[in-house]
Amino acid sequence: MADPKGRARRAGLITGAIALGAGAAAAAGAAGTRAFLRRERRRPDPYKNEDYGMRRGRSIGPVASFDGTLLNVEEIGTGPTVVLSHGFSLNSTIWHHQMRELSSEIRMVMYDHRGHGYSGLPPSDDWSLDALAHDLEAVIRDASNREPVIVVGHSMGGMTLLRYCELFPDAIGARVRGLVLVDTTSADVMGGLLPALARRVQAAVEGVEEIAMRALQGRTDNVDRLRARANNLVYLGTRLMGFGHDPSPTQVAFIEKLLSDVPSSVWFKLIPTMLGMDVSRALDAIDVPTLVIAGEKDKLTPLAAAQRIADGVPGADLVVLPDTGHIPMLERADEFNALLRRFVARVTIADASR
């Protein structure tokens, strides 16, 4: 059974973000929330029957990273190798539509970040961006079949990829022939908003935790009600912060589940890593084909962050997907797959002409 206190802490985090970016939505009453969720469930949903979370590749792991962390690595498909690095609090099943629709032409290597999915916790307790970049190096080293690869990094995976470029500059152009950076950032974009967000998040977490502890000391029906409220908050926060207008309820629920599956301890280890990072120095040294993909409505890594990356990487292409949030490979799978397919073909043709 899910941990009510852990879910409450996550609900507090998302509630804090909503309070900063959309206070009116965060202030909605419980009755209004329930009514909204009932309407959500009745909406037509073209993805209602998708088996999200079930599609997997063939295991080629575990791969041991520099500090002994065991990483779950899977592969699917044939063709040029593309390594897929997912975002914070997700796992490799997020590449559902890519695994299903591109496996006849691309060999995809997916891995779970440390503490995510089927990967282990680091025995060193190292949650730094350097550690994540060394994990990526271990995956590329073990899974590339000694062939050059293209690396796709989404959100935290994109930050990891940029740090990889800083730590392993000799690999760029040699083992890594192309980069795809998806809804990510090269530096902390919170800026002056961070203190206000921190105060609101802390207040929300403390408030929800207090309710959680009272409920846990009472009857089980109180615990069940708390879990239902936390679930609703996380669903609404995921919908608001992660997607564009009118998203698929099935896709929102899938992301909500992925967020909830990662232990709260991992959240509180990695969030400071992301907020404090700056890998801007990597940009102008990147000399391989680079595609930057951004959702127009992304509230977590706004469009300005993607523009800074595209401006900083020589020759980079920026594609903005309209009315799309933070997870375009899910929300706009057809458009995303077409972009990835064309980019892989471009890099492959360029390699063949060398």
C-alpha positions as CSV (number, residue, x, y, z in Angstrom):
1,M,0.0,0.0,0.0
2,A,1.2,3.5,-0.8
3,D,2.7,5.5,2.1
4,P,0.1,8.2,3.0
5,K,2.7,10.5,4.6
6,G,4.9,10.2,1.5
7,R,2.0,11.0,-0.8
8,A,1.1,13.9,1.5
9,R,4.6,15.3,1.2
10,R,4.4,15.1,-2.6
11,A,0.9,16.7,-2.5
12,G,2.4,19.5,-0.4
13,L,5.1,20.1,-3.0
14,I,2.7,20.3,-5.9
15,T,0.3,22.4,-3.9
16,G,3.1,24.8,-3.2
17,A,3.9,25.1,-6.9
18,I,0.3,25.6,-7.8
19,A,-0.1,28.3,-5.1
20,L,2.7,30.2,-6.7
21,G,1.7,29.8,-10.4
22,A,-2.0,29.5,-10.1
23,G,-3.4,30.4,-6.7
24,A,-7.0,30.3,-7.7
25,A,-6.7,26.7,-8.8
26,A,-5.0,25.7,-5.6
27,A,-7.8,27.4,-3.6
28,A,-10.5,25.3,-5.1
29,G,-12.7,23.6,-2.4
30,A,-13.0,19.8,-1.9
31,A,-16.5,19.7,-3.4
32,G,-15.3,21.6,-6.5
33,T,-12.4,19.2,-6.8
34,R,-14.6,16.2,-6.7
35,A,-17.0,17.6,-9.2
36,F,-14.1,18.5,-11.6
37,L,-12.7,15.0,-11.3
38,R,-16.1,13.4,-12.1
39,R,-16.2,15.5,-15.2
40,E,-12.7,14.5,-16.1
41,R,-13.6,10.8,-15.9
42,R,-16.6,11.3,-18.2
43,R,-14.6,13.1,-21.0
44,P,-13.8,11.3,-24.2
45,D,-10.2,10.0,-24.0
46,P,-8.5,8.6,-27.1
47,Y,-5.8,7.0,-24.8
48,K,-8.2,5.3,-22.4
49,N,-7.2,1.8,-23.4
50,E,-3.4,2.4,-23.6
51,D,-1.4,0.1,-21.4
52,Y,0.8,2.8,-20.0
53,G,3.4,1.5,-17.6
54,M,3.3,-2.0,-19.0
55,R,5.4,-1.7,-22.2
56,R,9.0,-2.6,-21.5
57,G,12.2,-3.4,-23.4
58,R,14.5,-6.4,-23.1
59,S,16.7,-6.2,-20.1
60,I,20.4,-5.7,-20.8
61,G,21.3,-4.7,-17.2
62,P,21.8,-4.2,-14.5
63,V,24.7,-1.9,-15.4
64,A,27.0,-0.9,-12.5
65,S,27.8,2.8,-12.3
66,F,30.9,4.4,-10.9
67,D,29.8,4.1,-7.3
68,G,28.2,0.7,-7.5
69,T,24.7,1.9,-8.2
70,L,22.9,-0.7,-10.2
71,L,21.0,0.8,-13.1
72,N,18.1,-0.9,-14.9
73,V,18.8,-0.7,-18.6
74,E,16.5,-2.1,-21.4
75,E,16.6,-2.1,-25.2
76,I,14.1,-2.5,-27.9
77,G,14.2,-2.2,-31.7
78,T,16.8,-2.3,-34.5
79,G,18.7,0.4,-36.3
80,P,20.8,3.3,-35.1
81,T,21.1,3.4,-31.3
82,V,19.3,6.2,-29.4
83,V,19.8,6.4,-25.6
84,L,16.7,7.8,-23.8
85,S,17.2,9.5,-20.5
86,H,13.9,10.3,-18.7
87,G,12.9,13.1,-16.4
88,F,12.6,13.5,-12.6
89,S,10.4,11.1,-10.8
90,L,9.5,9.2,-14.0
91,N,11.0,5.9,-15.4
92,S,11.7,4.3,-18.7
93,T,8.1,3.4,-19.3
94,I,7.5,7.1,-20.1
95,W,8.9,6.2,-23.6
96,H,5.8,4.1,-24.3
97,H,4.9,5.6,-27.7
98,Q,8.5,5.6,-28.9
99,M,8.9,2.0,-28.0
100,R,5.7,1.0,-29.8
101,E,6.0,3.2,-32.9
102,L,9.8,3.5,-33.6
103,S,11.2,0.1,-32.8
104,S,11.2,-1.0,-36.5
105,E,13.7,1.7,-37.4
106,I,15.6,2.7,-34.2
107,R,17.3,0.7,-31.5
108,M,16.3,2.4,-28.3
109,V,18.2,2.0,-25.0
110,M,16.2,3.2,-22.0
111,Y,17.4,3.3,-18.4
112,D,16.1,4.3,-15.1
113,H,17.9,7.0,-13.1
114,R,19.3,6.0,-9.7
115,G,16.4,5.7,-7.2
116,H,13.8,5.5,-10.0
117,G,12.0,2.6,-11.6
118,Y,14.0,-0.6,-11.3
119,S,17.3,1.0,-10.6
120,G,18.9,0.8,-7.2
121,L,19.6,3.5,-4.6
122,P,23.2,4.7,-4.6
123,P,25.4,3.1,-1.9
124,S,27.4,6.3,-1.8
125,D,24.2,8.4,-1.2
126,D,25.4,10.6,-4.1
127,W,22.5,12.4,-5.8
128,S,24.6,15.1,-7.6
129,L,24.3,16.0,-11.2
130,D,27.8,14.6,-11.6
131,A,26.6,11.2,-10.4
132,L,23.7,11.3,-12.9
133,A,26.1,12.1,-15.7
134,H,28.4,9.3,-14.7
135,D,25.4,7.0,-14.7
136,L,24.7,8.1,-18.3
137,E,28.3,7.4,-19.2
138,A,28.0,3.8,-17.8
139,V,24.9,3.2,-19.9
140,I,26.5,4.5,-23.1
141,R,29.7,2.5,-22.4
142,D,27.8,-0.7,-21.8
143,A,24.9,-0.5,-24.2
144,S,26.3,1.3,-27.3
145,N,27.7,-1.9,-28.9
146,R,30.7,0.2,-29.7
147,E,28.7,2.2,-32.2
148,P,28.1,6.0,-32.0
149,V,24.8,6.9,-30.3
150,I,22.3,9.7,-30.2
151,V,21.2,10.7,-26.7
152,V,17.7,12.1,-25.9
153,G,17.4,13.8,-22.5
154,H,14.1,14.9,-21.1
155,S,13.9,17.5,-18.2
156,M,16.3,16.2,-15.6
157,G,17.6,13.8,-18.2
158,G,18.4,16.8,-20.4
159,M,20.3,18.4,-17.5
160,T,22.1,15.1,-17.0
161,L,23.1,15.1,-20.7
162,L,24.4,18.7,-20.6
163,R,26.5,17.8,-17.5
164,Y,27.7,14.7,-19.4
165,C,28.9,17.0,-22.2
166,E,30.9,19.0,-19.6
167,L,32.5,15.9,-17.9
168,F,33.1,13.9,-21.0
169,P,33.9,16.4,-23.8
170,D,35.9,13.8,-25.8
171,A,32.8,11.7,-26.1
172,I,30.9,14.4,-28.0
173,G,31.5,13.8,-31.7
174,A,33.1,10.5,-31.1
175,R,30.7,8.2,-29.2
176,V,27.8,10.7,-29.1
177,R,26.9,12.0,-32.5
178,G,23.7,13.9,-31.8
179,L,21.7,15.4,-28.9
180,V,18.0,15.9,-28.4
181,L,17.1,18.1,-25.4
182,V,13.5,17.9,-24.5
183,D,11.8,20.4,-22.1
184,T,14.9,21.0,-20.1
185,T,17.1,23.8,-18.9
186,S,20.8,24.6,-18.6
187,A,20.5,26.6,-15.4
188,D,18.2,27.2,-12.5
189,V,15.2,29.1,-14.0
190,M,13.5,29.8,-10.6
191,G,15.5,32.9,-10.0
192,G,13.8,35.3,-7.6
193,L,10.7,33.0,-7.5
194,L,12.6,30.4,-5.5
195,P,12.3,32.0,-2.0
196,A,8.6,32.6,-2.4
197,L,8.1,29.0,-3.7
198,A,10.2,27.6,-0.9
199,R,8.0,29.3,1.7
200,R,4.8,28.2,0.1
201,V,6.0,24.7,-0.4
202,Q,7.2,24.4,3.2
203,A,3.9,25.7,4.5
204,A,2.0,23.3,2.3
205,V,4.1,20.3,3.3
206,E,3.9,21.1,7.0
207,G,0.1,21.6,6.8
208,V,-0.5,18.3,4.9
209,E,1.9,16.4,7.1
210,E,0.1,17.6,10.2
211,I,-3.2,16.3,8.8
212,A,-1.4,13.0,7.8
213,M,-0.1,12.4,11.3
214,R,-3.5,13.1,12.9
215,A,-5.1,10.7,10.5
216,L,-2.5,8.0,11.1
217,Q,-3.2,8.2,14.8
218,G,-6.9,7.7,14.2
219,R,-9.1,5.3,12.4
220,T,-8.3,3.6,9.1
221,D,-11.2,5.4,7.4
222,N,-9.4,8.7,8.2
223,V,-6.3,7.4,6.6
224,D,-8.3,6.4,3.5
225,R,-9.8,9.8,3.3
226,L,-6.4,11.4,3.6
227,R,-5.0,9.2,0.8
228,A,-7.9,10.2,-1.4
229,R,-7.3,13.9,-0.8
230,A,-3.6,13.5,-1.5
231,N,-4.4,11.6,-4.7
232,N,-6.7,14.3,-5.9
233,L,-4.2,17.0,-5.1
234,V,-1.4,15.2,-7.0
235,Y,-3.7,14.5,-10.0
236,L,-4.7,18.2,-10.2
237,G,-1.2,19.4,-9.7
238,T,0.1,17.0,-12.4
239,R,-2.6,18.2,-14.8
240,L,-2.0,21.8,-14.2
241,M,1.8,21.8,-14.1
242,G,2.6,19.0,-16.6
243,F,0.3,19.3,-19.5
244,G,-1.2,21.7,-22.0
245,H,-4.9,22.5,-22.5
246,D,-7.4,19.6,-22.3
247,P,-5.0,16.7,-21.7
248,S,-5.9,13.0,-21.7
249,P,-7.0,11.9,-18.2
250,T,-5.4,8.6,-18.8
251,Q,-2.0,10.2,-19.5
252,V,-2.4,12.5,-16.5
253,A,-3.2,9.5,-14.3
254,F,-0.1,7.7,-15.7
255,I,2.2,10.6,-14.8
256,E,0.6,10.9,-11.4
257,K,1.3,7.2,-10.7
258,L,5.0,7.6,-11.8
259,L,5.4,10.6,-9.5
260,S,3.9,8.7,-6.6
261,D,6.0,5.6,-7.2
262,V,9.3,7.3,-6.5
263,P,10.0,7.5,-2.7
264,S,9.8,10.9,-1.1
265,S,13.3,10.5,0.1
266,V,14.5,10.5,-3.5
267,W,12.5,13.7,-4.2
268,F,14.1,15.5,-1.3
269,K,17.6,14.4,-2.4
270,L,17.3,15.4,-6.0
271,I,15.2,18.6,-5.9
272,P,18.1,20.6,-4.5
273,T,20.4,19.2,-7.2
274,M,18.2,20.5,-9.9
275,L,17.4,23.8,-8.3
276,G,21.1,24.7,-7.8
277,M,22.6,23.4,-11.1
278,D,24.1,25.4,-13.9
279,V,25.5,23.7,-16.9
280,S,25.4,26.7,-19.3
281,R,29.2,26.4,-19.9
282,A,28.5,23.2,-21.9
283,L,26.4,24.9,-24.5
284,D,28.9,26.6,-26.8
285,A,31.3,23.6,-26.7
286,I,28.7,21.3,-28.2
287,D,29.7,20.6,-31.8
288,V,27.3,17.8,-32.9
289,P,23.8,18.1,-34.4
290,T,21.4,19.2,-31.6
291,L,17.6,19.4,-31.6
292,V,15.8,21.3,-28.8
293,I,12.1,20.4,-28.3
294,A,9.9,22.5,-26.1
295,G,6.2,22.5,-25.2
296,E,4.7,25.9,-25.6
297,K,2.8,25.6,-22.4
298,D,5.5,24.0,-20.3
299,K,5.3,25.5,-16.8
300,L,8.2,23.6,-15.3
301,T,11.0,24.5,-17.8
302,P,9.5,27.4,-19.6
303,L,10.1,28.2,-23.3
304,A,12.7,30.8,-22.4
305,A,14.9,28.0,-21.0
306,A,14.7,26.1,-24.3
307,Q,15.5,29.3,-26.3
308,R,18.6,29.9,-24.2
309,I,19.8,26.4,-25.0
310,A,19.1,26.8,-28.7
311,D,20.8,30.1,-28.8
312,G,23.8,28.8,-26.9
313,V,24.5,25.6,-28.9
314,P,26.0,26.4,-32.3
315,G,23.6,25.3,-35.1
316,A,21.0,23.9,-32.8
317,D,17.4,23.7,-34.0
318,L,14.5,24.7,-31.8
319,V,11.0,23.2,-32.3
320,V,8.1,24.5,-30.2
321,L,5.1,22.2,-30.0
322,P,1.9,24.3,-29.6
323,D,-0.4,23.8,-26.6
324,T,1.9,21.2,-25.2
325,G,3.2,20.9,-21.6
326,H,6.3,19.3,-20.1
327,I,6.0,15.8,-21.5
328,P,5.7,16.0,-25.3
329,M,6.8,12.4,-26.0
330,L,3.6,11.4,-24.3
331,E,1.2,14.3,-24.9
332,R,2.2,14.9,-28.6
333,A,3.6,11.5,-29.4
334,D,3.0,11.6,-33.2
335,E,4.7,15.0,-33.6
336,F,7.6,14.0,-31.2
337,N,8.2,10.7,-33.0
338,A,8.3,12.5,-36.4
339,L,10.9,14.9,-35.1
340,L,13.0,12.2,-33.6
341,R,12.7,10.0,-36.7
342,R,13.9,12.9,-39.0
343,F,16.7,13.8,-36.6
344,V,18.1,10.3,-36.4
345,A,18.0,10.0,-40.2
346,R,19.8,13.3,-40.5
347,V,22.6,12.3,-38.1
348,T,22.9,8.8,-39.7
349,I,23.2,10.3,-43.2
350,A,25.8,12.7,-42.0
351,D,27.8,9.9,-40.4
352,A,27.6,7.8,-43.6
353,S,29.1,10.7,-45.6
354,R,32.1,11.1,-43.3
